[in-house]
Amino acid sequence: MAGHGTFHWNELMTNDVEKAKEFFTATVGWSFNQFPMGDATYWVAMADDKPVGGLFPMQGAMLEEMPPHWMSYLR
């Protein structure tokens, strides 16, 4: 399988999506497309019209004590 064992996707889990979007727009030039997901919105980070990652709002009691973090997915 091509790409087996390589990083496939990265998501930033954050409690301040707007601040994260502002930061990554200013520092690396990403733009963002929204994707509704039930009660939340998932944001796809775009670089040169290609998806490069996502931002997901941390919501709910289970996530209140968890710090923002990146989740990486392997093939």
MARTOR-850513 format. One record per residue (C-alpha): x negated, y, z negated; residue number from 1; residue in one letter. Coordinates in nm, 2 decimals. Layout:
REM MARTOR-850513
x: X | y: Y | z: Z | k: NUM | r: a $
...
//
This chain:
REM MARTOR-850513
x: 0.00 | y: 0.00 | z: 0.00 | k: 1 | r: m $
x: -0.15 | y: 0.33 | z: 0.11 | k: 2 | r: a $
x: -0.21 | y: 0.57 | z: -0.18 | k: 3 | r: g $
x: -0.17 | y: 0.30 | z: -0.45 | k: 4 | r: h $
x: -0.31 | y: 0.43 | z: -0.78 | k: 5 | r: g $
x: -0.31 | y: 0.79 | z: -0.67 | k: 6 | r: t $
x: -0.12 | y: 1.09 | z: -0.82 | k: 7 | r: f $
x: 0.21 | y: 1.13 | z: -0.63 | k: 8 | r: h $
x: 0.39 | y: 1.41 | z: -0.81 | k: 9 | r: w $
x: 0.35 | y: 1.65 | z: -1.10 | k: 10 | r: n $
x: 0.62 | y: 1.81 | z: -1.31 | k: 11 | r: e $
x: 0.59 | y: 2.08 | z: -1.57 | k: 12 | r: l $
x: 0.83 | y: 2.03 | z: -1.86 | k: 13 | r: m $
x: 0.88 | y: 2.38 | z: -2.01 | k: 14 | r: t $
x: 1.11 | y: 2.57 | z: -2.23 | k: 15 | r: n $
x: 1.06 | y: 2.89 | z: -2.03 | k: 16 | r: d $
x: 1.10 | y: 2.81 | z: -1.66 | k: 17 | r: v $
x: 1.12 | y: 3.17 | z: -1.56 | k: 18 | r: e $
x: 0.79 | y: 3.26 | z: -1.72 | k: 19 | r: k $
x: 0.62 | y: 2.95 | z: -1.57 | k: 20 | r: a $
x: 0.76 | y: 3.04 | z: -1.22 | k: 21 | r: k $
x: 0.62 | y: 3.40 | z: -1.26 | k: 22 | r: e $
x: 0.28 | y: 3.26 | z: -1.37 | k: 23 | r: f $
x: 0.24 | y: 3.01 | z: -1.09 | k: 24 | r: f $
x: 0.36 | y: 3.26 | z: -0.83 | k: 25 | r: t $
x: 0.11 | y: 3.52 | z: -0.94 | k: 26 | r: a $
x: -0.19 | y: 3.28 | z: -0.99 | k: 27 | r: t $
x: -0.16 | y: 3.03 | z: -0.70 | k: 28 | r: v $
x: 0.11 | y: 3.18 | z: -0.48 | k: 29 | r: g $
x: 0.37 | y: 2.91 | z: -0.52 | k: 30 | r: w $
x: 0.73 | y: 2.98 | z: -0.43 | k: 31 | r: s $
x: 1.02 | y: 2.78 | z: -0.58 | k: 32 | r: f $
x: 1.34 | y: 2.61 | z: -0.44 | k: 33 | r: n $
x: 1.61 | y: 2.53 | z: -0.69 | k: 34 | r: q $
x: 1.78 | y: 2.19 | z: -0.70 | k: 35 | r: f $
x: 2.08 | y: 2.16 | z: -0.93 | k: 36 | r: p $
x: 2.08 | y: 1.86 | z: -1.17 | k: 37 | r: m $
x: 2.39 | y: 1.85 | z: -1.37 | k: 38 | r: g $
x: 2.37 | y: 2.11 | z: -1.65 | k: 39 | r: d $
x: 2.01 | y: 2.21 | z: -1.55 | k: 40 | r: a $
x: 1.82 | y: 2.33 | z: -1.25 | k: 41 | r: t $
x: 1.51 | y: 2.15 | z: -1.13 | k: 42 | r: y $
x: 1.27 | y: 2.38 | z: -0.95 | k: 43 | r: w $
x: 1.05 | y: 2.24 | z: -0.67 | k: 44 | r: v $
x: 0.72 | y: 2.43 | z: -0.64 | k: 45 | r: a $
x: 0.62 | y: 2.50 | z: -0.28 | k: 46 | r: m $
x: 0.28 | y: 2.58 | z: -0.13 | k: 47 | r: a $
x: 0.27 | y: 2.67 | z: 0.24 | k: 48 | r: d $
x: 0.63 | y: 2.52 | z: 0.28 | k: 49 | r: d $
x: 0.52 | y: 2.19 | z: 0.13 | k: 50 | r: k $
x: 0.65 | y: 2.06 | z: -0.21 | k: 51 | r: p $
x: 0.36 | y: 2.03 | z: -0.46 | k: 52 | r: v $
x: 0.53 | y: 1.98 | z: -0.79 | k: 53 | r: g $
x: 0.83 | y: 2.06 | z: -1.00 | k: 54 | r: g $
x: 0.94 | y: 2.25 | z: -1.31 | k: 55 | r: l $
x: 1.20 | y: 2.11 | z: -1.54 | k: 56 | r: f $
x: 1.36 | y: 2.30 | z: -1.83 | k: 57 | r: p $
x: 1.32 | y: 2.12 | z: -2.17 | k: 58 | r: m $
x: 1.67 | y: 2.12 | z: -2.32 | k: 59 | r: q $
x: 1.83 | y: 1.93 | z: -2.60 | k: 60 | r: g $
x: 1.75 | y: 1.85 | z: -2.96 | k: 61 | r: a $
x: 1.50 | y: 1.58 | z: -2.88 | k: 62 | r: m $
x: 1.28 | y: 1.82 | z: -2.69 | k: 63 | r: l $
x: 1.29 | y: 2.12 | z: -2.93 | k: 64 | r: e $
x: 0.98 | y: 2.02 | z: -3.12 | k: 65 | r: e $
x: 0.79 | y: 1.91 | z: -2.81 | k: 66 | r: m $
x: 0.54 | y: 2.15 | z: -2.66 | k: 67 | r: p $
x: 0.55 | y: 2.23 | z: -2.28 | k: 68 | r: p $
x: 0.35 | y: 1.97 | z: -2.09 | k: 69 | r: h $
x: 0.27 | y: 1.83 | z: -1.74 | k: 70 | r: w $
x: 0.40 | y: 1.48 | z: -1.65 | k: 71 | r: m $
x: 0.21 | y: 1.32 | z: -1.37 | k: 72 | r: s $
x: 0.34 | y: 1.03 | z: -1.16 | k: 73 | r: y $
x: 0.12 | y: 0.76 | z: -1.00 | k: 74 | r: l $
x: 0.20 | y: 0.55 | z: -0.70 | k: 75 | r: r $
//
